[in-house]
Amino acid sequence: MSKKNAITSDIAEVYQNIRTILVTARQKVYTAVNSTMVEAYWEIGRQIEQAVGSRAEYGKRLIDYLAEHLTTEFGKGFAQTNLIYMRQFYSTFPIRHALRGELSWTHYRLLTISILTWFFIISFLSALCLSN
């Protein structure tokens, strides 16, 4: 192998090593940020649930107020729908330590919707059976 090819091979190897370091670091950052945001959304849901309880009219006003002010300060992602999802997230997974860092907010949102749908179907079928 010529000296030029050896240098080129060494350069390529160093590049690949650095590239691997950066890809790994980005993945770690993504995982850490995702986990932190899932915890934040859970805590937001807890705060809303504890403030609202069973007061429906107060809950609507609170969600509207939070959506407007949080969106103004932090940008999109805090619409009424998302805040309702956060509250449902907390209600569905009330034990914070049971949350898995490997799952994203999207995973939890889909799980929450699936679980709520399942409970609705079970309730409907139970009511149907009891009425017969």
C-alpha positions in Angstrom: 0.0 0.0 0.0 1.4 3.4 -0.9 2.0 6.1 1.7 -0.9 8.2 0.2 -3.4 5.3 0.5 -2.3 4.6 4.1 -2.8 8.2 5.0 -6.2 8.2 3.3 -7.2 5.0 5.1 -6.1 6.5 8.5 -8.1 9.7 7.8 -11.2 7.6 6.9 -10.8 5.6 10.1 -10.5 8.7 12.2 -13.5 10.2 10.5 -15.6 7.0 11.1 -14.5 7.0 14.8 -15.6 10.6 15.2 -18.8 10.0 13.3 -19.7 7.1 15.6 -19.0 9.3 18.7 -21.3 12.0 17.4 -24.1 9.6 16.4 -24.0 8.0 19.8 -23.9 11.4 21.6 -27.0 12.6 19.6 -28.9 9.4 20.5 -28.1 9.9 24.1 -29.2 13.5 24.0 -32.4 12.6 22.2 -33.2 9.9 24.8 -32.5 12.2 27.7 -34.6 15.1 26.3 -37.4 12.7 25.4 -37.4 11.2 28.9 -37.4 14.6 30.5 -40.2 15.9 28.3 -42.3 12.8 29.1 -41.8 13.5 32.8 -42.7 17.2 32.3 -45.9 16.3 30.4 -46.8 13.8 33.2 -46.2 16.6 35.8 -48.3 19.1 33.8 -51.1 16.5 33.7 -50.8 16.0 37.4 -51.0 19.7 38.1 -54.1 20.1 35.9 -55.8 17.0 37.4 -55.2 18.2 40.9 -56.3 21.7 40.2 -59.5 20.6 38.3 -60.7 17.5 40.1 -64.3 17.1 39.1 -65.0 20.8 38.4 -65.8 20.7 34.7 -66.4 24.4 34.1 -63.2 25.4 36.0 -61.3 22.7 34.1 -62.4 24.2 30.7 -61.4 27.7 31.8 -58.1 26.4 33.2 -57.2 24.5 30.0 -58.1 27.5 27.8 -56.0 29.9 30.0 -53.0 27.5 30.1 -53.2 26.9 26.3 -53.2 30.5 25.5 -50.4 31.5 27.9 -48.1 28.5 27.5 -48.4 28.7 23.7 -47.5 32.4 23.9 -44.4 31.7 26.1 -43.2 28.3 24.9 -44.6 28.0 21.3 -46.8 25.3 19.8 -47.4 22.0 21.6 -49.6 23.4 24.4 -52.9 23.6 22.6 -56.1 22.6 24.5 -56.0 19.2 22.9 -52.4 18.5 24.1 -53.1 19.7 27.6 -56.1 17.4 27.7 -53.8 14.5 26.6 -51.4 15.4 29.4 -54.2 15.2 31.9 -55.3 11.9 30.5 -51.7 10.7 30.5 -51.4 11.4 34.2 -54.8 9.8 34.9 -53.9 6.7 32.9 -50.3 6.3 34.4 -50.6 7.8 37.9 -47.3 6.3 39.1 -44.5 8.3 37.7 -41.8 5.8 38.5 -43.6 3.3 36.3 -42.9 5.4 33.2 -40.4 3.9 30.8 -37.6 6.1 29.4 -37.6 4.1 26.2 -41.1 5.3 25.2 -41.7 8.7 23.7 -44.5 11.1 24.3 -46.1 9.8 21.1 -46.0 6.2 22.4 -47.6 7.3 25.7 -50.3 9.4 23.9 -51.2 6.4 21.7 -51.3 4.1 24.7 -53.5 6.5 26.6 -55.9 6.7 23.8 -55.9 2.9 23.3 -56.5 2.3 27.1 -59.3 4.9 27.2 -60.9 3.4 24.1 -60.6 -0.1 25.7 -62.3 1.1 28.9 -65.1 2.7 26.9 -65.7 -0.5 24.9 -65.8 -2.6 28.1 -68.1 -0.1 29.8 -70.4 -0.1 26.8 -70.5 -3.9 26.6 -71.1 -4.2 30.3 -74.0 -1.7 30.2 -75.4 -3.6 27.2 -75.2 -6.9 29.0 -76.8 -5.5 32.1 -79.7 -4.0 30.2 -80.6 -7.4 28.7 
